[in-house]
Amino acid sequence: MTVLNSNNPILVENVRGEVVESFHRGSFCVVDERGDVLWSEGDIQQVSFPRSALKYFQHIPFLLSGGFDALGFTDKELAIMCASHNGEEIHVDAVDIVLHRISLNSDYLKCGPQQPTLKKDFVALVKANQEPSCMHNNCSGKHAGFLAYCVHEQLNLADYLSPNHPLHQQIKNITAMFYEMDEANLALGVDGCSAPIFGMPLINQALAYKNLVSPMPWKDSKLTDVCNRIVQAVTKYPRLVAGSKRYCTDLMEVTEGRIVGKTGADGVYCLAIPQKKWGIAIKIDDGKMGPQYQVAQEILTKLNLITPEEAKQLASHWHCKNTNFAGNHVGYSEAVALIPPQYLLL
């Protein structure tokens, strides 16, 4: 069993009045096109699971197989397959399109039911006398994509979540390739949606996102085209990737696809910078969801990867006001000031 490094730095502080009431430790890593570490804080060799940040890679086998195109799917369907969505109507509708195309229904999804993220969507279900379903699960698009691959390849649907299923053996191969790991060294776990998930050091998570947008010796033209399609799909349909009031969506909309981001459960956030061919990975030690976006915003701002106007539009994800039950403003949380190496600012 691996143990978190308790010496990781404090990256986010929660302030009440003038007192730092609590804080979140973590680590992050920025790598360049060559895979060299440009800037890091904390233990970047710490093994963790990228969780949903793996989704951009989990559908590469489907795209490489030709099945995605043979079934008539578009960028819109690819975006929902890569999503960790809110369970809003647009998300449920998009997942339904995928399932309808392969003549299946939600009964085949094994991700489990999940309450929609936004209160208004849950209230709408209650008013309609409906229960949250697998379609509302933030991973339902990923699972629909898994099923579509299995239908095209004529693979067993009943055990499509088994780590030994041919689908996940293909995903494991792709994961090892992009994360620059030996397959035997990938940690194996079960994700929140019951799909197999692979784990690796944080630096390798940054390398994977660099490899998504960078030409590599092992990436032939077909694999390069697949990577470009994924980037194109998620930046073209960022609202499908996450949804209302979500950092992934807001970041890719505000930067108009100049930055590619993806959240992962338990405090993970990964980014690709296509223009520079950089990769960035962040892990919050305590697994709290939210602080990783504040750290991402701080890194992007300090490295001048977003403009002052873009930073202003995304400010609510960096400086978060805390209110009590009466609606009174009682404090705030924000990323601590990070100082990048001087050579990155030249």
N, C-alpha and C positions, 0 to 999 in steps of 0.2 A: 504494500500500500504506500503510495506517495503522500507526502505531507506538505502542506502549503508553507512557504517561506514566511515566517512571521516578521522578518526584517524588511519586507517590501515597504516602500514609502507610502505615506498618506497622499492620496491623489484627489480626494474630494472631502470637503468639510461641511458639516451641518451646524449652522449658527443659530442660537436663540438669544435674543438680546445682544449682548456683546461677548457671549461665551460660546466657545466651540463645544457643542453638546455631544457630538458623535462624529465619526469620520470613517472613511473607506480606504483601505489600503489596496494596492494592486501593482500591476506591472504593465509595461507597454514596450513595443519594439517597432522601429521604422527601418525598413531595408531598401536599398537601391536596386537598380536593374541587375547588378552583378551579384546581389545577395549579401552585400556587405551591410553591416549594421551602421546606420547613420546616427541613430539616437535611441537610447533605451533607458528605462528606469526599472528597478526591481529585477527579479529573477526571471530572465527570459528563457531559461531552460526548464522552468516549471511545467510539468505535464498537465494539460487540462483538455477538456472536450470543447471543440468549437461550436458544438450544438447546431443551431440553425444557420450559423455562418458557413456550414458545410454544404448548404443547399445549392449554391451556385455550381458545385462540382458533382452533385449526386445525379444530375440529369445529363451529364456529358456522355455516358454510355448510350442513352436513348438517342441523342442527337447523332452520335457516331454511327449507330446501327442503321440509320436511314429511316427508322420507324416513325420518328417525329414528323418528317415531311410526308412520308407515305400515308399517314393518317390525316393529313391536311391541317395540322396544327400551325398556328401563327405565333408571332412575338407575344401576343396577348396571353395565349395559353402558356407559353414558356415563362412569362412573368409570374403567373399564378402558381406554377409548379415550383418556382424558386421562392415563394412568399412565406412570410410569417405574418399572416394577415389578421385583421381585427374581427373577421366574421361579419363584416358589413354586407349589405345586399349585393354590392358589386362583386364582392369576393365569392359569395355563395353562388351567384349566377355564373361566374367564370369557371368555378370548379364543376358546376353542373354541365357546362358546355363540354368540358374534357370527358366527363363520364358518359355523356350522351353520345359523343363521337365514337366511343368504344363499346357502346350498347350495354353499359353497366349502370348501376345506380348506387346510392350512398350506402346500401347494405354491405357492399364489398369493402368499404373503408374500415380499416382497423386502427385508426388513430385515436378513437374514443371521443365522446362528446365533450364540448368545451363551451362555457358561457362566452358570448361575444364580449370583446374588450370594452366597448363603449356602453355606458349605462343606457343610452337611448335605444340601442339595438336590443339589449336584453329586455327592457321595458316593452318594446314592441312585440317581442315573443310572448311575454306574459299576457299582454292584452289580447293577443291572438290565440291564447290558450295553448301555446306550443312550448315544447321543451328544447333546450339547446341540443344540437345533434352533432354528429361527426363532421357535417358540412361546415359548422361554425368553428371547428378546431383550426387553430392557426396554421397547422400543417396539412390541412385537407388537400390543398393543391399539390403538395409534394407527393402525397399518397396516390392521388389521381394519376400523377405522372408515372409513378411506379407501376400502377396497374396497366396503364397504357403501354408501357414498355413490355410488360409480361404478355399482354394480349398480342402485340405485334410479333413477339418472339415465340409465341405459343408455349409460354412457361406456366407452371402451376400458380394459380391465383390464391389458393387456400393458405399457402405458407409464404406469401410474398414478403413477410417481415423476418423470416429466418435468416440469421447471419450466413447460413450455408446455401441460401438460395443463389442461383446463378446471377441474379440482379446485383446482390450485395457483394458477391465476389468480384464483379466488374467494378462496382463502386469502390471497393477496397483497393483495387489495382490503380484506379484513377487517383484516389486519395493519396496513395503512396507516391505516385508520380508527381503530382502538383505540390504536395507538402514536403517533397524531397526526403522521404523516409523509406526504410526497408519495410515491406509489408509485415514482416515478423515482429517489428518493433512498434507497430501501431497498437495502442491500447484499445480494447473493445468494451463497449458498454451498451446500454439500452436507453434511447432518448425518451423524452417526455411523451412522444407520440407512439412509442413502442418500436420504432425503427432502430436498427443497429446504428451505433455512432462510434466513430474512431477518435482516439485522442493522441496528442503529440505535444512537444514543447511549444511555447508561445512563439519563439522565433520561427518555427516551421509554419505556423499559422500566418505570419506576416509574409513568409516566402511564397505561400500558396497564392495569396492575393496579388503579389508581384507577378507571379507566373501566369496569372489569369490575363494580364494586360501586357505582358512582355514577350517578345519573340525568344524562343528557347531552342537549343540544338535538337531536342527531342520532340519538338512540336512541328509536325509536318503541316502542309498547307490545310489539310482537312481539319486537324485539331485546332489550328489557329483560327480557322473560320468558325468553328464551334464556339470557341472562347469569345470571339467578336460578337457572335449572335447572342450569347448570354448577356454580355455587357449592353448590347443594343436593346435587348428586350427589357431589362430591369430599369434602364435609364429612360426608355420610351414610355413605360407604364409603371412609374414609381408608386402610384396610388394603389396598384394591385399588390405590390411587394410588401406593403405594410398597411397604410391607410391613414385616416384622419388623425391628426395630433401625434403622428409618429415620426421619429427622427430620420429613419431610413427614407421615408417618402419626402419629408421636407428638405433634407439635404440634397437628394438627387434632383428634386424639382428646382430648388433655388440655384444650384450650380449648373443646371441644365445638362446633367450627365457628365460634367467635368470630373466629378468625384463619384466613385461607386462604393456604396456602403451596405453592410449587412449585419444585423444584430444576431446574437445567439443567447440562449438562456443562461442563467447563472453568471451574468455580468460580462459577457463577451461582446466585443465589437471589432469588426474587421473592415478595412478600407483598401481600395485600389486607386491609385492615381495614374490614369492612363497616359497623360501627357509626359510625366516624369518616369513612368514605369516603376513606381514605388509600391510597396505593400506595407500596411500598418495593422498591428494586432494589439488589442487591449483586453486585459482580464482584471476584473474587480474581485478581490479575494473572497469577500463574504457573499458573493453571488447576487447582491442587490441589483435589481434592474433599474436603470436610470443614470447612475453615476458614470457608466461607461460612455454615455453620450456626452456628458459634461467634459470628460477627459478627451474624447474625440474632438469636440469643439475647440478645446484649449490647444491641442496639438495642431489642428488645421489652421487656427488663427496665428499661432506663434511661428509656424513655418510659411506663413503668407500663401497658403494654398487656397484660401478663400479671401475675397475682398472685404473691406470694412463694411460695405453695404450688405453683402451676403451674411456676414457675421451678425449684423444688426437684425436681419430677418430671422436668424436662427437663435437669437439671444435667449429665448425662453428655455432652450435646451441646455444652456450653459449656467445661467443664474436662475435658480428656481425658487420662487417665493413659497414659504410655508405658512399656511393659515390654519387656525383652529376651527372647532365645530361652529363657532359663532361667526366665522368668516373674517376674524381679525388676523392681520398680518403679524406673525410672531417671530419670524426669522427667515432664513434662506439657506440654500445649499449651493455651492459652486466648486468648480475645480480649483485646486491650489495653483498658484502661478508657476508655470513650468518654464525653465530656461534652456532652450536648445543650444547645442554646440555652436560657437561663433561662426565656424566655417559654413554652416547651413544658412546663415543670414547674409553672407557676402554676395 
